[in-house]
Amino acid sequence: MNPRQGRCRLAASALSSLALFALLFAACGGNSSSTAPPGAAGAPGAAPGAASLNAAPIKVVVSYSNITPDQWAVWIAQDLGLWARHGLDVDLRLIESSTGVPALIAGETQAAAVGGSELLNAAAEGADLAIVAGLTKTFSFRFMAPESIRTAEDLRGKRVGVSRFGSSSDIATRLALQRLGLVPNRDVEVIQVGSLSARLQALESGAIQGGVAQPPDTARLAKLGNHVVFDISDLDLPAATSVIGVRRGDLTDRRPALQAIVDGLVEAVAVLRSDREASKEVLARWLKQDDQDALDEAWTFYVQKILPPVPRVEPRQFEEAQAIMVAENPRVATYDLTRLLDNSLVHDAAARALAGPTH
């Protein structure tokens, strides 16, 4: 099968899965936690997500914050031509979590796949942002440490690493420590080490004695003598470790482009849930990973535990983050999440999926 045939087959697979997506959306309740600005589904003159076949592609810049499977749907949308099929010419860039949100605010990007806590923190400080889709439904982390750390008591006086304070890895790390009966920055020092790759390197080198990781990196760390101390995903707590953030003004000014971004992601989620081998191929390319056992572990982990059946965002996904973030930013405690969450683009994708293909 040549690459073009493969892309066509996968696009067809995504489309065939949209009917199931629409049914899941309806079953989960299609009208919660959303706003519908002009041009949204159901409003007069609503614009479809896909561009006209004769129109020039819309150029957009989309960022992602880490090289982890939390970005899996983003990579599928790009690699399998799903965004291109919706009339987009996407410049996909890695902009790490500490700079991804400022780049979005500055207009350097039109959409950012980042942690929900980073966007919440910026919004609480006055940034006019919106979260329009969610790529995870719970914490996608396992807390890992060397074999010398066998119990929670072994972590006392040690250092654990996070990407930066207020990030999803920071929220997950503090939550794990609390569940282990430890007080962050009293019993265990929490330090910023930068990106995920920097955290893994610090764990491997011994610069830190613990940190959170996700499959398939957990398999690599295990082979290097680390083990899972606490699986945060087992708590099944609603969380938004990876979401799509945009500038709120663009929901009106650039709505067709944002709708096309979300449409492509909806189809990418359908591919991820239904086509194991194609999804693994994409992940292998981006992670430069050829360990099939590790890739299988990642796919099973994400499909069974992490990937939402419908890529909406809900206020309850931010409860744990708010409780932890308030120590660093008191404004987070009183911030009205309805100002940040907007599911209207996902609603529109569902409405068109129910109506059937139009081209």
N, C-alpha and C positions, 0 to 999 in steps of 0.2 A: 504494500500500500504506500503510495507516494504521499508527501506531506500535505498536498492540497486535498487529496482524498481523505486523509486522516482528519483534517480540520473540518471538512464537510460532514464526516460521520459524527464527529464530536459535537458540532453545532446542532445536528439533527437530534443527537442524544439529549442535548440541553433543552431543545424545544419540546421534545416529547415528555420531558420531566416537568415542564412548566404547568401542565394541567394538575399534576400532583401538588406542586407548589401552591397553586391557587386554592386547591381544596384544603390544604393544610392552613393556609392563611385564613380562609373563611372559618375553619374549625377553631382556630385560635382566637378569633374575634378580630375583625378587620378594622375597627374604628378606634381602638384604644391608643392613647399616647401619641397623638398626631395633630398637626395643624395642616391646613390646606390653603396656602397662599394662591393668588391668581395663577391660573394655568395648571393647577393640580387636577388629579383625576376627578371627574365629575363636574368640574367647573366649565363654563362655556368657553369654547375655543382652546380646550386643552391640547397641548402638542404631544404627539407620540414620541416615544423614546428614540426610535430608530429614525435616522435621517433619510430623506429621499435618495433613491438610488442615483439620481442625477446630480445631487448636491455635492459640493466639495467637502472632503472630510473636515470636521471641526478639530482644530488643534487644541489639546489640553495637556497640562502637566499634572501628573498624579504622583504623589510620593508614598513611600512605605518606610516604616521606621526601624525595622529590624529584619534580619534574614532568619526568620522563623516560620513554622507552618501557620502561625496566625495570619500570615499574608497569603496563604495558599490560593484563595479564590481570586485575589488580585493578579497573581502570576498566571493562573489559568485563563482569566479574561484576556490578558495580554498575549500569552503564547499561542492560544488556540484561535486567535482572531475574533473573539466574541465582541470586543469593543470596536474593532474595525467594521464588523458586520452591522453595528449600530451607528456607523457614520463618524467614528472618532479616529483621530490620529493622536495616539497617546504617547507622550514622552514620560516614561515611567522611571522615577529616580529614587535611589536610596538616600533618604535624609533622616538621620538618626533622631531618636525621640526628643533629645534636648533642643533640636533646631527645627524639627518638622512643623510644630505648631506655629512658631514665629514666621516661618516661610509661608505658611498658609495665610496668616493674618496680613502679611505684607503683599500678598497677591502673587508671590513667586510660583505658587501652585494653585490649582483649582479644586483639588480634593486631596485629602491626606488619610492614609490608613495608619492610625496611631492608637495608642491606648485611650480609652474613654476618660480615665482619670486626668490625663494631660489636658484634654479639651475642657473638662469640667473646671479644672484649676484656672485655665485661661479665661473661661467664660465668667467665673466668679470674680475675676479681676477686671471685668468690663469688656472683654473681647466679644464682638458680635458674631458668634459662630453657631453652627447647627450640626448635630449628628444625624445623618440621614440613613444609615444602615449599620447593622451590627454583624461582624464576622465570627464572633464567639458568643456563647451563652453562659459560660462559667470560666473559672480560672483554669488556664491550660498549663499549669505548672506542677512540677514535683520538686520538693526540696531535697537536694543531694549534698552529700558530704563524704569525705574519705572514710575508709574502714576504721580509722582511729576514733571516729565520732560514732559511738554506738547508741548512746542515749541522749536525751535532752540535756542532762547534767554535763555531758562532755562538751557541750557548746558554751557553757558559762566561761566568760572571759575571752572568748574567741571573737573572730571577725567574720562577718558574712557580707557579701557584695550584692549591690543592686545597680541598675543602670544609672538612675538618678532619683533623688527624693521626689515622691509624688507620682512616679511612673507605675505602670502595672506590675513590674517586677518588684518594686518597693512595697506596694500594697500587699502583694501575695507573700512576700518574705515576712513582713510584719505579722500578717495573719497566721502564717505557719508557726512563727515563734510563739505567738500568743496561745495557739492551740497546743503547743508543746509545753506550756506552762512557764514561758520565759518572757521577760519584759524587754522589748527592744531598747537599745542604748542604755540599759541599766545592767542587765545580765549578759547581753550580747551586743557588740558594737556593729552597727549597720553603716557601711561606707559606700560611697559612690565610686564605681569603677568604669563607667561608660557603657558601651554597647554590650549586647549579648555576647559577642565573640570575645570582648575584653573580660567579661565575667567568667566565661568558661576557661580562658587562659589563666586568669587569676586563681581559679579553683585548681587547675591542673598544676600550677607552679607552687601552690601552697601559700600564696599571698593572702588568700581568704580560706576559711575553713568550712564554708558552706555557701550555697546559693541555689536559686531556682533555675530549672531547665525544663525543656519540653522535648518530647520525642520528635525526631530521632536522635537528638543530641544526648538524651538520657542513656541511650544504648552505647554511644561512644564513651561517655563518662564512666559507665559501668565497667567497660573493658579496661579503663585506666585505674580501676580500683576504688571507684566511688559507689555509693549505694543510695537508695531512696530512704530518707529518714521519715518523710511525711508527704503523702500524695494529696495536694490541695484540691485536685479535681474531684477526689472522692467525697468532698464535702457537698458537692453539687450546689454550691452557692451561686445565685445569679451574679454575673460579673460581665464587664465589657472590656476585656483585655485588648480587643482590636475592633475598631469602629471606623466608619468613614465620616470624616469631618469636612465641612465646607464653610465658606463665608455666608452668613444668612442673607445678605443682599443678593447673592448670586442665585438664590432660590427663585428670585423674580427676574433678575437681569440676564442670567445665563441658564435658565431652567432646562431648555432642550439638551444642552450638553450634560448637565448634572443628571437628567433623567436617563440619558444614554449610558452614563457611567454606572448608574444603579441597575439598569436593565442588563448590562453585560455581567455585572456581579451576581445578579439573580440567576442567570444562566450558568455562570461559573460554579455557584453553589450546587446547582442541579447536577452538573458534570461530576463535581467532587463527591457527591453522595452516591452517584449511580455508576461511575466508571472508575473502578479502582486502579486499573493498569495505566490508563491515560493520566490520572491524577498523580500517580507515583512517578511517572516519567517527568512531569513538570517539576515536581518537588525535587527529584534527583538532579535536574539541571541547575536549579537555583541554589540548592544546598551543596552541590558538587559531592553528592553522596551516592555511592554505588552498593551499599550494604542493603540487600533486598529484605533481610529480616528487620532491619531498623526502619526501612520505608513501610513495610507492612505494619509494623507496630504503630508508626505515626498515623497511617490511614485509619486503622481500626480505632485508635485513641480519639482521633478528631471526629470521625463519623459517629461513633457511639456515644461520645461524652461531651464534645466541645462545640461542634458545628450546630448552629440553630437550624431547625427545619424551615423557618421563615426569618430572613435577615432584618427583622425589626429591632428597635431598641426600646427598652422599657425602663421606667424610673427605678424599679427594684434592683436592676443591675448595678446601681451606683450606691446602694446602701452601705456595703462594706467599705467602699472607697471613701465615702463621706465621713464615716466614723473614724477612719484612720487619718485622713487628710486634714481634719479640722485642727489637729495639733500644730500643723505648719501654716495653715491658712484658715482662720476662723470664718472668713466670708463663705467658705464652702458649705458650712452648716445651715445657713439660711438661704442659699441660692435656690431659686425656683427652677427645677429641672424641666418644667414644661416649656421654658424659654429656650432650652437647648435641644430637646429631642423633637425630631420632625420625621414622621413615617410616611409622608404624603407621596414621596417618590416610589417607595416600596408598594404602597397602596395602588398607585397607577400601574406599576408593572403587573400586579396581581389582577387588576381589572382587565388589562389587555390579554393576559394569559387565559382568563375565563372566556373572553370573547373569541379567542382563537387567532391564528396567524392572519395578518393583513397584507402580507407581501411574500 
